Amino acid sequence: MRQGTLPPVIAIDGPAASGKGTVAESVARALAFRYLDSGSLYRLVALKALDTGVTLDDEARLGTLAEALNASFEDGRIRLDGVDVTDAVRSEPVGAGASRVAVYPGVRTALLSRQRAFRRPPGLVADGRDMGTIVFPDAELKIYITASAEERAKRRYKQLIDKGNSVTLDSLLRDIRERDARDSARVAAPLKPAADAIVLDTTDMTIEASIAYVVQRYRALGLSGAC
């Protein structure tokens, strides 16, 4: 439930390539809310580790990187240490690395307050894997977006091919299944719907229908941004 005059939050969680980021960003735009792509923070930790030679199984050093992360999000661009890394953080190696570093409690703890700081008027739409369970347990609306692994692989395949990347559908499907297993089995904030979340299976839905559904559910609450 909403606490005092804190701005409202819509928490959108889900597995890799479920479309949660596209839905969340579009919902934020429709409601004129702020937007948090929490996955970018973990991707930035992975990118920083890869750039500095920190292995992805060194929890202590990864936690230190997360605490000192010099990142900014402005005008749809992501910067790390002042350098535009918007495209770099979307690469498949960095995405896979983000899933690996996210299993460590030290990394998650280091990024928790940074994520909560995005909660500012008039409201926030936050997407990730533990927005509704850990980061914003008092969110007014919690949506867990999912789709079959096969459909998610097809979506990711199309995105990457359109960008000129050379990938195979089989490799993407294997990667998605491995990430699902890793994210669901981790001790720290495992991937799962919040007890009070609405599960939205988008396997047979268009992105437009998914966006409209979330906007409608929020507006049905009859809430506005914090005063």
C-alpha positions, 0 to 999 in steps of 0.5 A: 500500500502507498506510504504517506505522500510517497510518489506512486510506483508501478513495478513491472517484473519478468524474465529476460526478453519478456518485453517488460522494458518496452512496456514499462517505458511506454507506460511511463511515457503515457502517464508522464511518470519517471522510468527506471530500467533497473537491469541497466544498473546490473549491466553497468556493473557487468560492463565495468567488470569486463572493462577492468578485468574483474572476474564475474565470480568475484563477489567482493570486487563486484560489490565494490564496483557497484558501490562506486558506480559512476553512472548517469541516465539522461535523454535516453542515453546511459553514461558510465564514467562520463562515456556513452555506453548505451549500445554497449550495455545492450550487448548479449555478453553484457546481458549474460554478465548482468544475470551472473553478477545479479546473484550476489547479495553484495551487488544487490545491496549496493544498488538498492538505495540507488534504485529507490532514489528514482522514486520521485514525483509525479510517479515511477514505473520501474522494471526489473526482476525484483521491483515488486518483491524487494525494491518497491514492495509497497508499489500501487500496481505490480505486473509480472510480464512473461511469455514462453521461452520460445516466443521470447527467443524469437523476439530477441532474435528479431531485435538482434538481426534488425541491428545487424548482429549474427545470432542463431535462434537456438543459441538465444533460446538456450541462453534464455533458458539458462538465464531463467534458471539462474535468475529463479534459483539465486538466493538473493531476490529470486525471480518470481511474481510478487504475491500481489502481482498481476501475471500478464502472459504476452505470448499471444499479445501485441506490445500495444495491447500489453501497454494499454492493459497496464495503463488501464489497470493503473488508471482504474486505481484512481490514483494520481502523483504525489502532492 
